[in-house]
């Protein structure tokens, strides 16, 4: 028997789902959101937020250990209290997830607790933890179930020895040696956390460098920086298997060309080779929702599936698998349902790697522009010439601005520097408004600030830079 009717039921309360639900309610749509575990989804609970909390805590620890002498600050007897660090991480997570619950109540979004499945077009069944089930009807259903870590068949997760990023955020003891399979953003961020805290870290990557989707100049610069910090890398290498002996994990590996092979021993093995969509149990096959061979839900430009009244957003539809991308899609899809013109401009979606220094980017890389045969010009500026960076003792890194050779329109901005995640916001807004490099170059930038380096990089596009 069906319960009350809704205008919109959102399945999943991650960044895409809860934002879609709140925006739908703001637009006057009667809205419910189904969530079986915890509000905030992977991002708030076992992804973005806890990882950034640990990155911040570990960075402060590293600074106290060896980074403040230049400032005339000497600290003796610094010790690691890992349980307290993890406790703080949990407190940060709880405050934010509780905040989502508050926003649901404020905006009159009904939280349906349990696992959601589509039993027919316009009908969602919610199964509670005790096995009881209720059905709800809705004019529109939005799938926002997100993703989970992909596994490597040769290295199956056991949650203790071979783990995903979820378990790597909660190690109760410091691993003496941590082996990470995968040199993407999750791999290098987790490498940073545990290396700073004292683990010996080795990253094994099948490709020839870290962060394959990033501009190669920037990725190479970050790689060199991480190596200076003590993180080791083994490239063009595939992990072949693992066995646990005497409390240690022995991982066998082989080079991509098959010429060399060997074995590495570690206390923990973290596998982070991408993510896959959560679609099991949703009933998509029963109602005929089409998916691609990898399991991602297929949608049109308005996030509509091939089934009337069923939409999908976020990681479950693939593309850029980032929380803020899912949020924008969540807003766009419900605005379309409310008769507005929701739209997402993927060309201006920024990406950040929260190492130290950070790497942030928006727009296209040089490699993408070259592949597309787009004529472009480049402006670069080193952070060592920025007064604020010098004063902060954060002079490592540089900024690269890419602009169309004919029109001067911004095509890409890439920042490898401290606080790059903050500075990239200006470039994102500039690109959203189709700004030129000259627009950035001639705009006021307060002195002394880190964003002055972005101004100088924009000036360098036309050889106008002053301080280099």
DRENFI-954954 format. One record per residue (C-alpha): x, y, z; residue number from 1. Coordinates in steps of 0.2 Angstrom, whole numbers, plus 5000, padded with zeros to 4 digits. Example, Ala and Ser with C-alpha at 12.3 -4.5 7.8 and 13.67 -1.06 7.14 Angstrom:
<atoms>
- x, y, z, n
- 5062, 4978, 5039, 1
- 5068, 4995, 5036, 2
</atoms>
This chain:
<atoms>
- x, y, z, n
- 5000, 5000, 5000, 1
- 5007, 5017, 4995, 2
- 5009, 5031, 5008, 3
- 5008, 5049, 5005, 4
- 5012, 5057, 4988, 5
- 5027, 5068, 4985, 6
- 5032, 5080, 4971, 7
- 5050, 5074, 4972, 8
- 5058, 5059, 4981, 9
- 5077, 5060, 4981, 10
- 5086, 5043, 4984, 11
- 5103, 5047, 4993, 12
- 5108, 5061, 5005, 13
- 5125, 5065, 4999, 14
- 5130, 5082, 4993, 15
- 5120, 5080, 4977, 16
- 5105, 5072, 4985, 17
- 5103, 5083, 5000, 18
- 5106, 5099, 4990, 19
- 5093, 5093, 4977, 20
- 5080, 5090, 4991, 21
- 5083, 5106, 5000, 22
- 5082, 5116, 4984, 23
- 5066, 5107, 4978, 24
- 5058, 5111, 4995, 25
- 5063, 5129, 4993, 26
- 5054, 5129, 4976, 27
- 5038, 5124, 4984, 28
- 5039, 5105, 4979, 29
- 5034, 5093, 4992, 30
- 5050, 5083, 4995, 31
- 5057, 5068, 5003, 32
- 5074, 5061, 5004, 33
- 5079, 5043, 5006, 34
- 5095, 5039, 5016, 35
- 5099, 5022, 5023, 36
- 5115, 5026, 5032, 37
- 5119, 5044, 5036, 38
- 5115, 5061, 5030, 39
- 5129, 5069, 5020, 40
- 5133, 5053, 5011, 41
- 5151, 5048, 5008, 42
- 5158, 5066, 5007, 43
- 5153, 5072, 5024, 44
- 5155, 5055, 5033, 45
- 5169, 5045, 5025, 46
- 5176, 5056, 5011, 47
- 5179, 5075, 5008, 48
- 5176, 5081, 5026, 49
- 5185, 5068, 5037, 50
- 5200, 5067, 5025, 51
- 5202, 5086, 5025, 52
- 5201, 5086, 5044, 53
- 5215, 5074, 5045, 54
- 5225, 5083, 5031, 55
- 5224, 5099, 5042, 56
- 5228, 5090, 5058, 57
- 5243, 5081, 5050, 58
- 5249, 5097, 5042, 59
- 5249, 5106, 5059, 60
- 5258, 5092, 5067, 61
- 5272, 5092, 5053, 62
- 5274, 5111, 5055, 63
- 5276, 5109, 5074, 64
- 5289, 5095, 5071, 65
- 5300, 5104, 5059, 66
- 5292, 5119, 5050, 67
- 5292, 5133, 5062, 68
- 5311, 5136, 5066, 69
- 5312, 5149, 5052, 70
- 5298, 5159, 5061, 71
- 5308, 5159, 5077, 72
- 5296, 5147, 5085, 73
- 5305, 5132, 5094, 74
- 5294, 5118, 5100, 75
- 5301, 5104, 5110, 76
- 5293, 5087, 5114, 77
- 5279, 5086, 5101, 78
- 5270, 5070, 5101, 79
- 5256, 5062, 5091, 80
- 5240, 5058, 5100, 81
- 5231, 5049, 5086, 82
- 5215, 5044, 5096, 83
- 5212, 5063, 5099, 84
- 5216, 5067, 5081, 85
- 5203, 5054, 5076, 86
- 5191, 5061, 5089, 87
- 5192, 5078, 5082, 88
- 5189, 5072, 5065, 89
- 5173, 5063, 5071, 90
- 5167, 5079, 5079, 91
- 5169, 5089, 5063, 92
- 5159, 5076, 5054, 93
- 5145, 5075, 5067, 94
- 5143, 5094, 5067, 95
- 5141, 5094, 5048, 96
- 5129, 5079, 5047, 97
- 5119, 5086, 5061, 98
- 5118, 5102, 5051, 99
- 5110, 5093, 5036, 100
- 5097, 5086, 5047, 101
- 5093, 5104, 5054, 102
- 5092, 5110, 5036, 103
- 5080, 5096, 5031, 104
- 5069, 5102, 5046, 105
- 5070, 5120, 5042, 106
- 5065, 5117, 5024, 107
- 5052, 5104, 5028, 108
- 5061, 5090, 5018, 109
- 5055, 5073, 5025, 110
- 5069, 5061, 5029, 111
- 5064, 5043, 5024, 112
- 5076, 5032, 5034, 113
- 5080, 5016, 5025, 114
- 5086, 5009, 5008, 115
- 5076, 5015, 4993, 116
- 5072, 5006, 4977, 117
- 5061, 5010, 4963, 118
- 5047, 4997, 4961, 119
- 5038, 5005, 4947, 120
- 5038, 5022, 4938, 121
- 5033, 5035, 4952, 122
- 5035, 5023, 4966, 123
- 5049, 5021, 4979, 124
- 5049, 5007, 4992, 125
- 5059, 5011, 5008, 126
- 5065, 4997, 5018, 127
- 5070, 5000, 5036, 128
- 5084, 4992, 5045, 129
- 5072, 4980, 5054, 130
- 5066, 4974, 5037, 131
- 5049, 4983, 5037, 132
- 5045, 4992, 5021, 133
- 5034, 5006, 5015, 134
- 5030, 5012, 4997, 135
- 5029, 5031, 4993, 136
- 5023, 5039, 4977, 137
- 5031, 5054, 4968, 138
- 5029, 5063, 4952, 139
- 5047, 5063, 4950, 140
- 5062, 5052, 4957, 141
- 5080, 5058, 4958, 142
- 5093, 5045, 4960, 143
- 5108, 5052, 4969, 144
- 5116, 5037, 4977, 145
- 5134, 5041, 4973, 146
- 5149, 5029, 4972, 147
- 5160, 5018, 4982, 148
- 5179, 5014, 4980, 149
- 5183, 5002, 4965, 150
- 5192, 4986, 4970, 151
- 5207, 4977, 4961, 152
- 5203, 4959, 4959, 153
- 5221, 4954, 4964, 154
- 5219, 4965, 4980, 155
- 5202, 4962, 4987, 156
- 5197, 4973, 5002, 157
- 5197, 4964, 5019, 158
- 5194, 4980, 5029, 159
- 5210, 4977, 5040, 160
- 5225, 4973, 5029, 161
- 5220, 4978, 5012, 162
- 5208, 4993, 5014, 163
- 5199, 5007, 5005, 164
- 5200, 5026, 5009, 165
- 5186, 5023, 5021, 166
- 5197, 5012, 5033, 167
- 5212, 5023, 5029, 168
- 5203, 5038, 5037, 169
- 5202, 5028, 5054, 170
- 5218, 5019, 5057, 171
- 5219, 5017, 5076, 172
- 5238, 5014, 5075, 173
- 5251, 5022, 5064, 174
- 5257, 5010, 5051, 175
- 5276, 5009, 5050, 176
- 5275, 5006, 5032, 177
- 5260, 5010, 5021, 178
- 5258, 5005, 5003, 179
- 5246, 5014, 4992, 180
- 5240, 5007, 4975, 181
- 5235, 5022, 4964, 182
- 5242, 5039, 4962, 183
- 5226, 5049, 4959, 184
- 5220, 5063, 4971, 185
- 5214, 5051, 4985, 186
- 5231, 5041, 4984, 187
- 5242, 5057, 4986, 188
- 5231, 5065, 4999, 189
- 5231, 5049, 5010, 190
- 5250, 5048, 5007, 191
- 5252, 5065, 5013, 192
- 5242, 5062, 5029, 193
- 5251, 5046, 5035, 194
- 5268, 5052, 5029, 195
- 5267, 5068, 5039, 196
- 5262, 5058, 5054, 197
- 5277, 5047, 5053, 198
- 5273, 5032, 5041, 199
- 5285, 5027, 5027, 200
- 5274, 5028, 5012, 201
- 5276, 5020, 4995, 202
- 5264, 5024, 4981, 203
- 5262, 5011, 4966, 204
- 5255, 5018, 4950, 205
- 5252, 5009, 4934, 206
- 5255, 5025, 4924, 207
- 5270, 5036, 4922, 208
- 5266, 5049, 4934, 209
- 5253, 5055, 4947, 210
- 5236, 5063, 4944, 211
- 5234, 5058, 4926, 212
- 5220, 5070, 4923, 213
- 5230, 5085, 4928, 214
- 5241, 5097, 4918, 215
- 5257, 5088, 4917, 216
- 5268, 5103, 4923, 217
- 5258, 5104, 4938, 218
- 5257, 5086, 4942, 219
- 5276, 5084, 4940, 220
- 5279, 5099, 4951, 221
- 5268, 5091, 4965, 222
- 5276, 5074, 4963, 223
- 5294, 5082, 4966, 224
- 5287, 5091, 4981, 225
- 5280, 5075, 4988, 226
- 5296, 5066, 4985, 227
- 5305, 5079, 4995, 228
- 5293, 5076, 5009, 229
- 5298, 5058, 5009, 230
- 5284, 5050, 4999, 231
- 5291, 5036, 4987, 232
- 5284, 5032, 4971, 233
- 5285, 5017, 4959, 234
- 5278, 5021, 4942, 235
- 5273, 5010, 4927, 236
- 5270, 4996, 4940, 237
- 5255, 4985, 4943, 238
- 5251, 4976, 4959, 239
- 5249, 4958, 4956, 240
- 5243, 4951, 4972, 241
- 5245, 4951, 4991, 242
- 5247, 4938, 5005, 243
- 5247, 4941, 5024, 244
- 5261, 4933, 5034, 245
- 5266, 4937, 5052, 246
- 5256, 4952, 5053, 247
- 5263, 4960, 5037, 248
- 5256, 4961, 5020, 249
- 5267, 4956, 5005, 250
- 5262, 4964, 4989, 251
- 5269, 4957, 4973, 252
- 5271, 4968, 4958, 253
- 5277, 4968, 4940, 254
- 5282, 4982, 4928, 255
- 5270, 4988, 4914, 256
- 5282, 4980, 4901, 257
- 5284, 4964, 4911, 258
- 5303, 4966, 4912, 259
- 5304, 4967, 4931, 260
- 5295, 4961, 4946, 261
- 5297, 4960, 4964, 262
- 5288, 4961, 4981, 263
- 5285, 4975, 4994, 264
- 5281, 4972, 5012, 265
- 5269, 4984, 5022, 266
- 5259, 4985, 5037, 267
- 5244, 4992, 5028, 268
- 5239, 4992, 5009, 269
- 5227, 5006, 5003, 270
- 5219, 5003, 4986, 271
- 5212, 5019, 4978, 272
- 5210, 5016, 4959, 273
- 5194, 5025, 4956, 274
- 5176, 5024, 4961, 275
- 5161, 5015, 4954, 276
- 5142, 5020, 4955, 277
- 5130, 5013, 4968, 278
- 5116, 5005, 4958, 279
- 5113, 4988, 4966, 280
- 5096, 4986, 4974, 281
- 5089, 5002, 4966, 282
- 5078, 4992, 4955, 283
- 5083, 5000, 4939, 284
- 5083, 4985, 4929, 285
- 5065, 4982, 4934, 286
- 5059, 4999, 4928, 287
- 5070, 4999, 4913, 288
- 5082, 5013, 4917, 289
- 5097, 5012, 4905, 290
- 5115, 5011, 4911, 291
- 5132, 5010, 4902, 292
- 5143, 4995, 4903, 293
- 5152, 5002, 4918, 294
- 5135, 5004, 4928, 295
- 5133, 5022, 4926, 296
- 5116, 5029, 4924, 297
- 5113, 5036, 4907, 298
- 5104, 5054, 4907, 299
- 5101, 5068, 4894, 300
- 5106, 5086, 4896, 301
- 5092, 5088, 4909, 302
- 5097, 5073, 4919, 303
- 5082, 5063, 4914, 304
- 5084, 5044, 4911, 305
- 5075, 5035, 4898, 306
- 5061, 5032, 4910, 307
- 5048, 5046, 4912, 308
- 5049, 5054, 4929, 309
- 5066, 5046, 4934, 310
- 5081, 5057, 4935, 311
- 5099, 5055, 4941, 312
- 5114, 5066, 4946, 313
- 5131, 5065, 4954, 314
- 5143, 5051, 4954, 315
- 5130, 5039, 4949, 316
- 5130, 5047, 4931, 317
- 5149, 5048, 4930, 318
- 5158, 5062, 4923, 319
- 5168, 5073, 4935, 320
- 5166, 5064, 4951, 321
- 5167, 5078, 4964, 322
- 5155, 5084, 4977, 323
- 5153, 5101, 4971, 324
- 5148, 5095, 4953, 325
- 5135, 5084, 4961, 326
- 5128, 5099, 4971, 327
- 5126, 5109, 4955, 328
- 5118, 5095, 4946, 329
- 5106, 5093, 4961, 330
- 5101, 5111, 4960, 331
- 5099, 5111, 4941, 332
- 5088, 5095, 4940, 333
- 5075, 5101, 4953, 334
- 5075, 5119, 4946, 335
- 5071, 5111, 4929, 336
- 5057, 5101, 4937, 337
- 5050, 5117, 4945, 338
- 5049, 5125, 4928, 339
- 5066, 5135, 4929, 340
- 5081, 5134, 4918, 341
- 5093, 5123, 4928, 342
- 5110, 5121, 4920, 343
- 5128, 5115, 4924, 344
- 5143, 5122, 4915, 345
- 5156, 5108, 4917, 346
- 5169, 5118, 4908, 347
- 5171, 5129, 4924, 348
- 5171, 5115, 4937, 349
- 5186, 5117, 4948, 350
- 5196, 5102, 4955, 351
- 5208, 5103, 4970, 352
- 5221, 5091, 4977, 353
- 5223, 5095, 4995, 354
- 5241, 5091, 4998, 355
- 5253, 5104, 5004, 356
- 5256, 5114, 4993, 357
- 5239, 5111, 4985, 358
- 5235, 5109, 4967, 359
- 5220, 5117, 4960, 360
- 5214, 5119, 4942, 361
- 5199, 5125, 4932, 362
- 5197, 5123, 4913, 363
- 5208, 5114, 4901, 364
- 5226, 5108, 4902, 365
- 5239, 5111, 4890, 366
- 5238, 5093, 4884, 367
- 5219, 5095, 4881, 368
- 5222, 5111, 4871, 369
- 5235, 5103, 4861, 370
- 5225, 5088, 4857, 371
- 5210, 5099, 4852, 372
- 5222, 5110, 4841, 373
- 5218, 5126, 4850, 374
- 5230, 5140, 4848, 375
- 5234, 5146, 4866, 376
- 5246, 5157, 4875, 377
- 5254, 5154, 4892, 378
- 5258, 5165, 4907, 379
- 5267, 5159, 4922, 380
- 5272, 5166, 4939, 381
- 5282, 5159, 4953, 382
- 5276, 5160, 4971, 383
- 5294, 5164, 4976, 384
- 5291, 5182, 4969, 385
- 5275, 5184, 4979, 386
- 5277, 5195, 4995, 387
- 5263, 5187, 5005, 388
- 5270, 5169, 5000, 389
- 5287, 5174, 5006, 390
- 5280, 5181, 5022, 391
- 5271, 5165, 5026, 392
- 5286, 5155, 5021, 393
- 5275, 5147, 5008, 394
- 5285, 5151, 4992, 395
- 5285, 5134, 4984, 396
- 5275, 5133, 4968, 397
- 5268, 5143, 4953, 398
- 5253, 5148, 4944, 399
- 5249, 5145, 4925, 400
- 5236, 5154, 4915, 401
- 5231, 5148, 4898, 402
- 5222, 5160, 4886, 403
- 5216, 5159, 4868, 404
- 5229, 5166, 4857, 405
- 5217, 5176, 4846, 406
- 5203, 5181, 4858, 407
- 5213, 5181, 4875, 408
- 5198, 5172, 4883, 409
- 5203, 5162, 4898, 410
- 5204, 5143, 4894, 411
- 5212, 5136, 4910, 412
- 5220, 5141, 4926, 413
- 5232, 5129, 4936, 414
- 5238, 5133, 4953, 415
- 5252, 5124, 4963, 416
- 5254, 5133, 4979, 417
- 5248, 5135, 4997, 418
- 5230, 5139, 4998, 419
- 5227, 5135, 4980, 420
- 5210, 5129, 4984, 421
- 5205, 5147, 4990, 422
- 5214, 5156, 4975, 423
- 5206, 5145, 4962, 424
- 5189, 5153, 4966, 425
- 5193, 5169, 4958, 426
- 5198, 5160, 4942, 427
- 5182, 5150, 4942, 428
- 5171, 5165, 4943, 429
- 5182, 5174, 4929, 430
- 5179, 5159, 4917, 431
- 5161, 5158, 4921, 432
- 5159, 5176, 4915, 433
- 5170, 5172, 4900, 434
- 5184, 5184, 4906, 435
- 5200, 5187, 4896, 436
- 5217, 5185, 4904, 437
- 5218, 5204, 4902, 438
- 5203, 5206, 4913, 439
- 5212, 5196, 4927, 440
- 5228, 5206, 4924, 441
- 5220, 5223, 4925, 442
- 5208, 5220, 4940, 443
- 5214, 5226, 4957, 444
- 5221, 5213, 4969, 445
- 5225, 5219, 4987, 446
- 5243, 5219, 4992, 447
- 5251, 5209, 5000, 448
- 5240, 5193, 4995, 449
- 5242, 5177, 4987, 450
- 5230, 5181, 4973, 451
- 5242, 5194, 4967, 452
- 5251, 5179, 4960, 453
- 5236, 5175, 4949, 454
- 5236, 5193, 4943, 455
- 5254, 5192, 4938, 456
- 5252, 5175, 4929, 457
- 5238, 5183, 4919, 458
- 5249, 5198, 4915, 459
- 5263, 5186, 4910, 460
- 5251, 5179, 4896, 461
- 5256, 5195, 4886, 462
- 5273, 5198, 4894, 463
- 5266, 5211, 4906, 464
- 5272, 5204, 4922, 465
- 5281, 5216, 4934, 466
- 5288, 5205, 4948, 467
- 5297, 5192, 4938, 468
</atoms>
